[in-house]
């Protein structure tokens, strides 16, 4: 663990990782976002905030004529304000809710979100990758960090999606993505590579196959959080079906497994510093099969109520709103911290500090 006190001046770059922030607590400033703004306001010129998808619940950015448009704009604005008011640089990557899980309007929803962000005319607030393409997007930050963005929903989405120019199939586009990602890793030089997507490679919450007693006894809470209707026995059917791969959004599905294998195979040859994702509403630091860390930082709003367990590769796991912070020091070391709000005002508290090796 990293207990050494580090001054702000010793930090060359900081990357803040927060996901699934698109449904904030009503009637107050979301404590997690308030906490993030406080942290990112310090040494702000060296700070990059990455919103790891699901920026707009529940179905992405609707058309302007849609009655839900104002709420969607408000939810996205609460996040862009954190970037603007802190003075940091912000990147938004797409998640499954940004595509619109049950919508045939998926790519159009993504483009509306990008247009809303671009209309702010603030070069410090951007979306990447764009237009429903899988990426990778490459952003070199300062002299020590390369940020590589992926739209992982492209890999698992059930509806038609854009192909790379010149590609005639999804398989050809996937091969092109892996090739581009490999080149981005190999050409990084002395930069630490932080690869970000919405879906974790590994996790130990619901999407990873773990359901606690509430999921078995009160399964309707997954439809509406207020439906505390006990269904003993029958309720266990829902977790069972989820673990059989009925949803492409779960690690048990064949589409998710293919994506996981493709990334792990590449990272076993050319590892990044970390692969970071949201999607799972947890905070997890996990050992990977290779020489990198799997990070899950999808607890970006106090409205989540996740299931979570530990596994052999768990370094840290917590069911609490918060985010992960990476500090690249000028002398070369990298510190990872997990920061959480200790109260409704968003006062930060550090619950983990460790060196990334």
Buried (B, 14 or more C-beta within 10 A) or exposed (E): EBEEEBEEEEBBBBBBBBBBBBBBBEEEBBBBBBBBBBBBBBBBEBBBBBBBBBBBBBBBBBEEEEEEBEBBBEBBBBBBBBBBEBBBBBBBBBBBBBBBBEBEBBBBBBBBBBEBBEEEEBEBBBBBBBEBBBBBBBBEBEEBBBBBBBBBBBBBBEEEBBBBEEBEEBEEBBBBBBEBBBEBBEEBEEBBBBBBBBBBBBBBBBBBBBBBEBBBBBBBBBEEEEEEEEBEEEBBEBBEEBBEBEBBBBBBBEBBBEBBEBBBEBBEEBBBBBBBBBBBBBBBBBBBBBEBBBBBBBBBBBBBEBBBBEBEBBBBBBBBBBBBBBBBBEEEBBBBBBBBBBEEEBEBEEBBBBEBE
